[in-house]
Amino acid sequence: MENCDDSETNLLFPVFLKLNQLRLTIIGGGNVAIEKLNAVLSNSPETNIKLVSLTIDPEIEKLSGNHSITLHKKKYEAADLENTDILIVAINDRAVSKQIYDDAHAKGILINVADTPDLCDFYLGSIVKKGHLKIAISTNGKSPTLAKRLKEMFAELLPNELDEVSKNLNSIRNKLTGDFKNKIDKLNEITKVLTEKDS
């Protein structure tokens, strides 16, 4: 699996995972792990998470009481990757992170090593949420701060009513008849108003 290079374009392929149907493991128990946990739980609160770390912050222990988080207070071993689909590493040790990266790739597991783009198969983007609408922002790992600022900007600019619009369009879509192209044409006509500028 290739990592992103330093080319001038963003070659990442954006996807939205049904994380509650996958097995997530987090290695690390400090502040960065808390940040990653909060990112996961704010978007997919029903995710089953295994967290492995010799030391575990009390805030993580508190989170585990309200979510499906299994804590393993121990040093990392390759066996900790069993029953894992997605892996996030949040430790401050480049050598150990590289070993975990190699272990993960040997098992075909997608991995994100915090603040280490060259050891990532995927990045955690900044997310704008308006009900069912989610917009993910990526800077190709170059500037999480820029992604955060753009998230704040979009969150302010996008009206809260978009969730209601989304629900109404879903209802209309379910009532439309005809073939796929006909349905798309009708939905395009209905939503055209969203891109029209006031004269």
N, C-alpha and C positions, 0 to 999 in steps of 0.2 A: 504494500500500500504506500503510495507516494505522499509525502508532505508537501505543503505549499512552498514555493520558492520565492525569491525576491523580485519576481517580474512585476511589471507595472499594472497588471490587471488582477482582479480578484477572481480566482478560478474555483472558489468554493462552491459546492452545490448545496443550496439551502433545503432543509427538510424539517418537518415537524414530527417528532417521535411520539408515539403513544407510550410514554415512559412507564405508565402504570401497568403496562403489559410486558415490560422488560425487567431484567434483573440488574440493578445498579449497585456497584460497589464503589465506595469512597475510601481512599487510603489517606489518613491524616485526621487529626482531631483538634486542630488549633483554629486561629482566626480565619485563615483562608478556607478551611473546611467548612466553617460556619457560613461564610459567604456563599460557597458553592451549594451547600445544603439549602440555604434560604432561596437561592435562585431556582433550584429544582422544586422545592415545596411550594413556592409562590405560583408556579406554573402547572405543576402536576402533584398536588398534595397527597394523592393516593399511591404514589410510587413506593414500592418495596425497596428499602435501602439497607445494604450491609455496610457498616463503617468499621474500619480496622485501624487502630492506633494504640501505641503504648500509653500515651496520655490523651485523655479526652476532656475537653473543656466542659464545665458545668452547663453552659448554654446548650451544648449538643445533647447532654443527658436530659435536659428539660425538653428539648425538641422531640427526643425519642419517646417521651411519655405521651405526646400528642399525635405522633405519626408512626408509620410502620418502619421504624429504624431499629435494626438489630446491631448492638454495639459489641465489638470484640476487642477487649483491652489487651492487646498483645503486639508484639513486633511482627512486621510484615513477613509473610512467607509466600512462595509461589502458589501453594495450595489454597491461599485465600481467594484466588481468582476462579476457583471452581464455582459453577452456577452463576456466572457473570456474563452479561451481554454488553454492558457499557461500563467503562471504568473512568473515574476521576481521581487524579492524584493531587493531593494538596499538602505536600511536605516541602521543607526547605533543605533538601539534600539532593544535589544534582546526580551524584553517583547512584544513589538508591533509586531515584526517579528513573534513571536510564535503565537500571536492572528491571524495574517494574514494567517499563515500556517494552523491553525485550521479551519478558515473560508474557505480557499481554499479546504481543504479536505472534508469539509461538502458539498461542491458543486461539488466534483469530478474533481477539476482543478489541473493539474500538476504544481508544484511550485519549484522555485530555489531561495533560500535566500542566497545572496552573503556572502561569507566567513563564512558560517554556514552549514557545511556538514550534520549535523544531521537534518536540516530542509530543505533538498533538495530531490526531487524526481528525479532530473536529474542535471547534471553538464554541463556547457558550456566548451567544450574542446578547445584546441589550434588547429587552422585550418591551414593546408598548402594548398594553391590553385595554380594550374597550369591550367588555362583555365577551362575546364569542370571537371578536376580531383580535388577532394578534399580528403584530408586525415585528419581525426580527431584524436587527441591525448588526452588520458585520463590517469591520475595517480590516479584515484579513489578518487579524492578530496584531496590527500595527499600532492602534491607538484605542484601547478600551475607554479612555477618558473622552475621546471624541464621540464614541458610540453612546456613552452615558449622556452626554450633552444633547445629542440628537434625539435620544429617547425622551428626555425632558421636553424638548421642543415639540415633538410630535404628540406627546401626551397632552400638551396644552392646546395645540392647534386642532386636534381631532375632536369633534363634538361627541359627548356621551351618547347622543341619540343614534350613533352609528350601530349600536347593538340592536336597537329597535328596527332600524332599516334592514339589518341583516336578517332578523327574524321574519320580517314582512316579505322580503325577497325569497326566503326559503319557502314560505307559505305559497307565494305566487308560483314559484318553480314547481312545487308539488301538484299544482292545479293545471299547469299548462299541458296541452295535448299536442300531438304531432311528433315528428322525428327530432332527433337531437339538434340538428342544424336549425330547425324552426324554433325550438325552445331557446337556443342561444341567441338567435336574432331578436326574439321578443324581449329577452332579458337585457340584451344590449340596448335596445330602444328605451326600455324603462329606466335603466341606470345612466343613460346618456346625460341626464340633468346633473349628475354628480361632477362631471368634468367641464360643464359649461360655465364660462365666466360671466359675471354680471356686466351688462353693457352700460 
